[in-house]
């Protein structure tokens, strides 16, 4: 069992270059906690954001992805106050005890304070129709209490919690601030309940389901990267037959691989746009799986899975090839995906998409049943569902992930020329992903397209959106000697052109040379107002 680590110092979490910023940040968090709640924090729960290097919008179809955790993170300072069962946090009429939560944010002007109670039976009320920052804490708490119940643990019985939050992961910025918050919240609640060893896999699975309670069909890649992240390494995350994450080391090159993340400054809140963007894509991929299964006669072999709507394209994939001879290893997987792409070309010909009526006819399922099963829990708005486009993107992107992994793990360049060729090949795959996200999956936007075009013209070898899309951020593979030129192109031709009044501080936040960071961790405070570097 791989468990969440406890970090004794900030240098165990961040690289030396980050300490001048992080040390005063942590001190401010802890001192503000003390002044806000008139007592010191007990511990801090931390979970980072992530950048997905490749494997966009395929985690909820249960195909592997390659993300990395980043330095930007969510911190939750937590104080635990014991109380007696009849000490004022109960409901005298019902006899139910409760836990009182006082939730505050360092940015109190933007994020209003919330006080609420959680009943001892684990009930956490969340109104997913409202976009409130407290919902993400409640979502993590709900999942944590369910996990504690499965472990036979009493939960938060006999304690109240004070929580002060702060974060450097941009909200709606494509670096998965929501997953970082939910993971940090779930970890905080499990630790507050007295569980000292928290299983990483259990925390991820809890956080995935938890985030769905705020109205987003979350896949699992974001939470996996946040929890399993390792400094200096990307992650290869797979979901079948079960969740597994392992470190992926980059090959040693004369000029190390440099990934630059840049913000479009177009907020991409999955909760707000979900019915016509993120959740709609989840529904389209699910319907594509069902339709392909029906047309090819393997629907009976397709069993419910752990994807958001219980029937992923990977499940169709496995059912279609069940019992058929397969070449061993990655080459066999690649050939299967190539065959599936040909199959989509043959069996899903409609470029304009499929109506509810057409899908109903193919599946032999009444429209009302289709809507209740796949479009109610997470509502969508669409007249046509582009099953062909979505399936093509998923299968081709899964292929690109395999090729990316093979290049990273199978390459040992011995000359500068071989190193440059490797970087070019990796960049080509990122560019292909952007083309597919823009033209096939249709999750890009003009701002992201401009950032990618400018980066490539200034020397980036690979550029693409990362995260949900429709705004947020982009990731770029840039030779070290081209980083300044790429930054200059963005500054002059994008940021100062589109946002003439942008401050230097905002500009520095918008462009970040990103290195793989540490995943979720705990820091025991013990009454201190600073953490040693």
LINLIN-V816726 format. One record per backbone hydrogen bond with DSSP energy under -1.0 kcal/mol. CO is the residue of the C=O (numbers start at 1). NH is the residue of the N-H. Records with the same first field share a line. If there is no record, write none. Layout:
CO->NH ; NH
This chain:
2->200
5->522
9->12
10->13 ; 14
15->18
18->21 ; 22
19->23
21->25
22->26
23->27
24->28
25->29
26->30
27->31
28->32
29->33
30->34
31->35
32->36
33->37
34->38
41->527
42->525 ; 526
43->78
44->523
45->76
46->521
47->74
49->70
51->68
54->66
58->63
59->62
61->314
65->237
66->53 ; 54
67->235
68->51
69->517
72->49
73->168
74->47
75->166
76->45
77->164
78->42 ; 43
79->162
81->160
84->87
91->95
96->91
97->120
99->118
100->161
101->116
102->163
103->114
104->165
106->108
107->111
114->103
116->101
118->99
119->122
126->128
127->130
130->132
132->135
133->136
134->138
135->139
136->140
137->141
138->142
139->143
140->144
141->145
142->146
143->147
144->148
145->149
146->150
147->151
148->153
149->152
156->159
158->83
160->81
161->102
162->79
163->104
164->77
165->106
166->75
170->173
172->268
175->50
176->180
177->181
178->182
179->183
180->184
181->185
182->186
183->187
184->188
185->189
186->190
187->191
188->192
189->193
190->195
191->194
198->4
199->203
200->204
201->205
202->206
203->207
204->208
205->209
206->210
207->211
210->213
211->214
212->215
216->218
220->224
221->225
222->226
223->227
224->228
225->229
226->520
229->519
230->233
234->248
236->246
237->65
238->244
244->238
246->236
248->234
258->478
259->514
260->476
261->512
262->474
266->472
269->273
270->274
273->276 ; 277
274->280
275->381
277->281
278->282
279->283
280->284
281->285
282->286
283->287
284->288
285->289
286->290
287->291
288->292
289->293
290->294
291->295
292->296
293->298 ; 299
298->301
299->302
307->310
312->316
313->317
314->318
315->319
316->320
317->321
321->324
329->333
330->334
331->335
332->336
333->337
334->338
335->339
336->340
337->341
338->342
339->343
340->344
341->345
342->346
343->347
344->348
350->353
354->385
355->359
356->360
357->361
358->362
359->363
360->364 ; 365
366->370
367->371
368->372
369->373
370->374
371->375
385->354 ; 387
386->390
387->391
388->392
389->393
390->394
391->395
392->396
393->397
394->398
395->399
396->400
397->401
398->402
399->403
400->404
401->405
402->406
403->407
404->408
405->409
406->410
415->419
416->420
417->421
418->422
419->423
420->424
421->425
422->426
423->427
424->428
425->429
426->430
427->431
428->432
429->433
430->434
431->435
432->436
433->437
434->438
435->439
436->440 ; 441
437->443
443->470
445->449
446->450
447->451
448->452
449->453
450->454
451->455
452->456
453->457
454->458
455->460
456->459
462->477
464->475
472->264
473->466
474->262
475->464
476->260
477->461 ; 462
479->482
482->486
483->487
484->488
485->489
486->490
487->491
488->492
489->493
490->494 ; 495
491->496
494->498
495->499
499->502
503->507
504->508
505->509
506->510
507->511
510->263
512->261
516->232
521->46
522->7
523->44
525->528
532->10
